[in-house]
Every structure is written in structure tokens, then in C-alpha cells.
Amino acid sequence: MDQNESSANRRRFLGQALAVSATVVLANQVLAQPQPKEPGKGPKPTPPGLADKPSKPAAPGNAGAAAPAAGAGPSHPSLEQPPLPYPQGALEPAISATTLSFHYGKHHKGYFEKTNTLVEGTPFKGKSLEEIVKGAAKGKQHQKLFNNAAQAWNHSFYWQSMKPKGGGAPSGELAQRIDKDFGSYEAFKTQFTQSAVDHFSNGWVWLVLDKGKLKIVDTHDADTPLVRGQKPLAVSDVWEHAYYLDYKNARKDYVTAYLDKLLNWDFVAQNLA
């Protein structure tokens, strides 16, 4: 084979190699292209009016709650802790905002939460707080429910028994009623204070209407005039958590401040009406 023929063979080989390489590259490019979908095989179009439709918002207070089971009856609303009738700092200096924040925000709130738990599965589910207190008091099987429900009710009544710049002697017909049933406002104040000081351990001191006459009574723990046939008019909480941060163990000083600066005589008159 001469030199000219050898050169021609090399040129043919190089040309064939380049042709094969080009074919491989072209084939890879074709395979890389997205394949057309067969008619009817693509995703179903979104029906008109449903594109980007927002999901239904949860009902207020139910965010994240599980949906009720099918066929379940209507649920009764839970008992709600009523708001304080004044700002937390409104009773200072007689009762500090710190005391109220713990007393209302922890203790009172806790009684409502426990009542809502304990009332489940009882005949009192869906009843008012007062109805629960009166009903649960009739049987020892509901003692825990009574304790928490009564404490929830007693505290709500206690907040209303006070107001900023309250206290002191009443006026008008209420003053006459105090004089008639206690002898004088000073006699009423002395008896109320002594009842609170002498009360052993935890409880409440109440001004009540009993068989047409104003009386001062004290109750232990969660006990309440509601279940004694007496009409409550005002109350002072003598559980230690009501005053210990402000007065330590000086209960008398706390009750004196309650009578001189906080007692809501308007609330008493309203309950008497």
C-alpha cells in the first residue's frame, strides 16, 4: 500500500468515527427530550371556580380541634371564667396587682378548669355554675365537683364584693338596715373582723340575708351560703392566698383594708333588692 492509499484510509476511518460519535450524541439528545403524553393520560383539569380556593377557616376557639364524630349530639359550651370587674391594679394599695394576678389568674382559673373536667359525664353537664354547685352539694359522690364549682362561684362573687375606693359605712336605706340588724356600722365592722380573725384555717366570711335579717356567717373551704338557704350579699376571702403576698399572716389588717377601702355596698344593695 503506497503512501497516498494509506492517507486515504486514515481519512475514511476518521470520517466514520466522527459520524458514529455524532449519531450517539444526537440519540442521547433525543432521549433527553420530554416524551409527549398520550391523550387522556394527563392530570384532570381543576373544575371551574375551585382553582386556588382557600380552605374553610376553623371556628373561633376551635383551631386545631378534632372534628366531632359523625352522629354525635351537640356539645354543651364549657363554663367560662368571667373577667375581673376592674383592672388588676385597681384595688391597690389594699390588694396589689401581684396578688390579683396570682389569685385570679391561677387559683380562680384553676377552679374553672377543674370544674369543666369533673362535670363531664355527670347529670350537671351543660348547667349553669350555680346549678352545678347546688346539685353537686346533694351527694358525696360529687364532692370533688362541688369543691371546685363552689370555689369558682365564691371567687366570682368575691371580685364583685369589692370595688376601687369602696368601703366605709353605707348610706341611705342600707345604713338603716345595718343599724337595725347589728346596732351600728361599728358593731357590724367589729363582728365581721372578729369572725374573719377567729376563723380557723381556710374559708370565707359572708354578709348574708337569712330569714329576712342581715347576718355575718363564716364557711370553711368551699362551703357557701348558696346551699344553706341563705342569700349571699358580700364576701371576704380568708384563704391565705387572698392576702399572704401583701399582709403575710396579718389577716386582721387585710380584713380591715377590705372593710375600709374595698367593700362594694352598691353590690350589697343590688343583691338585697
Number of C-alpha atoms within 10 A of each C-alpha: 5 6 7 8 10 10 10 10 11 11 11 11 11 11 11 12 11 11 11 12 11 11 12 11 10 12 11 10 10 11 9 9 8 7 8 6 8 7 6 7 7 8 6 7 7 9 7 6 7 8 9 7 7 7 6 6 8 10 9 6 7 10 9 8 9 7 7 10 7 6 6 7 8 7 9 9 10 17 17 11 17 11 10 13 12 13 11 16 16 16 20 16 11 22 22 16 16 13 19 24 13 15 17 19 13 11 17 20 18 17 21 23 17 16 24 19 12 18 22 13 8 12 11 17 18 17 16 11 19 15 14 23 26 16 17 24 21 12 9 10 10 17 13 16 26 25 19 22 29 28 24 26 21 22 22 18 18 17 20 18 21 25 20 16 15 19 18 18 17 19 11 7 10 16 14 15 17 21 15 13 14 18 12 16 19 14 14 19 18 12 16 22 21 13 17 24 17 11 16 12 12 14 20 24 23 23 21 22 18 16 10 9 12 20 20 19 20 23 16 15 15 18 19 25 19 17 16 10 11 18 20 23 23 23 26 26 23 26 15 16 16 20 23 15 15 17 15 12 12 13 20 16 16 24 25 18 17 25 19 16 21 22 27 24 22 16 16 20 14 9 14 14 5
